[in-house]
Amino acid sequence: MKSEALIRDPVFQLNLLVWMAKEQPAEGYRVRPFFFQTGFRPMYIQQPFALPEQAQRAIATATLSITAKPEPELLLQRAADKKALYLEAKANSFSPDSTTTKQARGHLLACGPAFGEVMQPLSQALLCYVLPSNKCGPMTDCLTTLAAELRASSFAPGDHSTHGLALNGTDLIYSVDDKFKQFTGTTESSVVVMRDLQDETDPSPLLLVYSDDDSPDEQHRNHYRQVLLQKFVAILVCDANLLPVGQPYAVTARELCIKATDGVFQYLAGDKQTGMERFIRVNIFGRIAKFWKEKPFSPVKVEGQSLFINYKDNLAKGEFVARRIRESDLGGFGLWPGRQRS
């Protein structure tokens, strides 16, 4: 994927932000953990924010179009001062007349006084829109206009910030505005979060979380489904290789998700977790079970949510490990319920 297209790719944007909030080695990190270094930790990924009932009643009778249950890409928390970052990523800015403003107004209200009411003991949040750097100016203007409209209609929006993604040679630069610096206490206006990016750079190793709703087209979806499939299969093959003959092995789809995402899976919204688990059961557990169903002395079985492996001898182990799920086995499944990105 071309580097310029990469910074507009919704799946890359989300996973980049997750990596920035993830603890990593002080040296040799894949993505600079900028948010983690400023004290913020993951709380929710793509989890709908339910505004208080009073706000929802006001929205129902308002002349403005407002989403009552906005869904940010990522919510980060800093326990020390009870602050939060409410992150939303976009490929482009939009105008105050866009249909996307319905969602944006909901985000603004979620980061107002409503946030402290819903998310106790956290007290305040900053709405952060992340998009290509050359779109930050128009995005700031749009959010300012929307916030003014909300206040004029007796709503209480929160503060907002715009963050930019840009390429400088082979470096990926993440820039923030003064509002973010004041809110977090950081002194850095821009940081290099990735180095040595080339047009042929494959972003797939960064994939921790994925939902079909994040992909703009079927080709894009199939690519990331295959990446996800390979990641899960690689973990199973590794475990199968290390498993001694005669020693039982069991793994659930959930356990495999947690292992493959290095624990990030636990922060996903419930419907996204269900979707990823179902993906594993259908495309990995189900296909393994089908392949071995008619084989004598099958070393595997699937029961409920779990895959069980037990080799009776080295020949059975060798046959199982040699078997791979082909990429062509993965059809055009729409397995992730949820919103469609705009």
N, C-alpha and C positions, 0 to 999 in steps of 0.2 A: 504494500500500500504506500502511495506517495506520502511523504511526511506532512505536506500541507493538508492532505485529506485526513490524515491520522488525527490531527488536533480537532477535527470536526466530527470524528467518528464517535457516536454516543456510547458504544461499548467501551472503547478505549478511554473516553473521558471519565466514565464512572469508575473503571478499574484503576485509573491513574489516581483519582481522589482517594480511593480506598487504600492504595499503597502509600500515599502520603500521610495517612493516619495510622499506618501499621508499624509496629516496632520492628526495626531492622538493625543489622550490625552497624556500628559507628563508621566503619569503612567497608567498602565493597557492596553497598546497598544497590538494589536494582533501580529504585526511585528514591530520591531524597525524601525522608519522612518529615516534611516541613511541618505539618499539623501536629504530628506526634512530638516533635521537638519543641513546639510552643505549648505543650501540655494537654492537647486535646486527644481524646480517645473515641473510638467508634461507639455509637449507641444504637442507631438503626440504619438500615439500608433499604431505601424504597418502601418505607413504612408510611401509610396514610396518616395524616395528622387530623384528628377529629376536633374541630373547633368547639368551644363551649356551647351549650344549648342556647344560651341567650344570643350569642353571635349567629348561630344557625337560624334562629327565628328572624333576626334582623335581616339576614341575607335573603331569606325567603320572600320578604316584602320589599327588598331594595330595588331601585331602578338600575343599579349597576349589576353587571354580570360577574358573579363571584363564586368560586368553587368552595363548597363548605368542608370538603375533606381533601385538602391539597396533599400531594405526595412528593416530598423532596427526594433527591437522589441519595443524599447522605446527611445524617444528623450526628454531629460530634459533640461531646461534652467535656468540660473541664471542671472536675469536682472541687478544685481548690477555691474557685471564686463563683461557682454555680453558673458559669456561662456556657453557651452552646453556639455552634456554627451550623447553620441550616443551609445546605449547599444544593444548588440546582444548576445543572449543566445544559448548555444550548450550543447548537452548531452555528447559530446566527442570532443577531439582535432582532427585535420586533418593535413595531410602532404601537402607540396607545390605541390605535384603531384595530389592531390585530385580534383575532379570536383567541390567541394565546393569553391575552390579558386577563381572561377569566381565571385561569390558573395562577397567574402572577399576583392578582389581587388576593387570592386565597393565601399564597405564600406570605405576602406582606402582613396580612392579619394574623397569621400563625406566629409571626415573629414580634407581634406587639404584646400588650399586656396579657393576651390570651395564652401566650407561651408559659409564663410563670404559673398561671392558673391550672393548666393541663399537665405540665411536666415537672411539678414539684418533686424534689427540692431544688431543681434548676430554676433560675430566676429570670434569665433574659437570653435572647438569641439574636444573632445577626444574620440576616438573609444575605447570602453570597451567591451571585450569579457568576458562573464560570463559562467563558466563551473565548473565541479567538480575540487576541488583544486589540485588533483594529475595529472590533465591534463594541468595545467597552464604553466608549463615549455615548453612542446612540442608546445603549442599554441603560446607562445611568440616567440619561434624560427621560427615557420611557418610565423607569421605575419612580423617578421623582414626580412625574405627571400623575401616575397612577396613585401614588401615596397622597398627593394633594386632592385628587378626586375622592378618595376614601374619607379623608378628614372632612371634606365639604359635605359628605353624606353621613356625618356623625359616627364614622368608624374610627378605630385606633390602630393604624398600621405601625409596624416596627421599622427600625433602621435597616438600610440596605447597603450593599457593597458590591462592586464588580471586580472580578479577577480575570486576568488575561493569560491565554496560552499563545506562545509565539516561538518561532524557530530562529536561532541565531547561529548560522552555520549548521553544525551538527548537534547543537545544544537545544534542549527544550526548556524555555524560560517560563516560569510562573510568576506573574506580577500581581500585586495587590494595591489597593488604594489607601488613602489616609484613614478612612473610616475603619477599615480592618485593622490597621496598625494601632489606632486608638483603642479599639475594642479588645484586642489581644495583648497589647503591650510589646509587640515585636517591632524592631527597628528596620527590618529589611523590606525594601519596596519590591524587590524581585530576586528570585533564586533560580539556579539551574537545578531542575529536578531530574533530568535525564541527559546523558551524554552519548556521543557517537551514534546519533540517529542518522540513518541513511534511507534513501527511498526504498531500498530493498529490505529494510529492517522489518522483521516479523514481530508484531506486538503480541502474538499468541501466548508467549510465556508469562505475560502479565495477567492473563485471564484468571480471575478469582471468582467472580460472580457474573451471571448472565441470565437474561430473560429475553424471550422472543420479542417482547414489547419494545425492547431497546433497539431493534434492528429495522432499518427503513425498507428492506426488500427481502425477497426469498433467498436470493443468492447470498446476501450478507448473513442471513440467518443460518443457512446450511453450512457456511464456513465456520461460524462460531460453534454450531452444534458438533461439527466434526472435531474441532479443537477440544471441546469439552469431553467428547467421547474418548479421544486419545489420552487425555489426562487421567480420566478415571480408569481406563483399561491399563495404562502404564503402572498405576498403583497396584491394581490387582495382580498383574503379571509379576511385579516385584515381590509382593507378599507370597504369591504362589511358588516362586523360585526359592524363597527362603524357608518354605514350610517343609518340615521333615516328614518322611514317610510314616504313616500311622498316627500322626498328630492332628486332631481335628482343628478346623479353622472355620470361623463364622464371622460374617460382617453384614451389617444392615446398610441399606441405601443411605441412611442418615449418617452413619459412622464414616462411610466412604466420602460423603460430601464434606464433612468436617475435616477429614484428613487432606482431601484434595485442595481445600481452600485455606488451609493452615488456621482453621478456627473461625474464619470470617463468616462462614455460613450461618452461624448462630445469630448474627445481627440482621439477617434478611427478614423481610416481612413474611408472615406465615404462608401466604399464597405462593410466594417465590420459593420458599423452602419446599413446599409440597410439589411444586413443578419440577425442581431439580431432582428430588427423590423419585418422582414418577419417571423421569427421564432415565435414571439408572435402572429402575426395575424393568422398564419396557425394553430399552435398547442394550442393556448389558446382562442383567440377571436373566431376563426372559430369553434372550438369544443364546446365552450359554446353556440354559436348561433345555432349550429346544434342540440344540446341536447334540447334546449328550443323552437325550431322552431314550433313544433306541440303542445306545451303545451298551454292551455287556460290561458289568462291573464299573458303572459310571462313578467317577470320583466326586461328582457334584450333585447337589440337589438344591432346590429353592423352595422354601416354606415361609409363607407370610411375607415379612419384610426382609428376610435374611437369605444370604447365599452361604451354603455350607460346602467345604472342600475337605476330603479325606482320602489320601492316596493309599492304596493297598500295597503298592510296590513302586520301584523306580520307573518301570515302564509306564505305569499309569500317570506318574508325575510328568514324565517327558512328553507324553501325548497331550496332556492338558496344557502345559506351558507353551507347547509349540503352536497351539491353536490361537489365532488372532481374530478379532472382530474386524471385518473389512470396513473401510470407510463407505464403500458402496452399500453396505447393509443399512446405513443410516438414511432413512427416507425423509420426506418433508413433513416432519411431525410438528404440530403446533401445540407444545406441551406446557407452555407457561401462561397461566391466566394472569390478568392484570391490565394495567392501563396501556394505551398506545401513546408513545411519546409524540409530542407535537413540535 
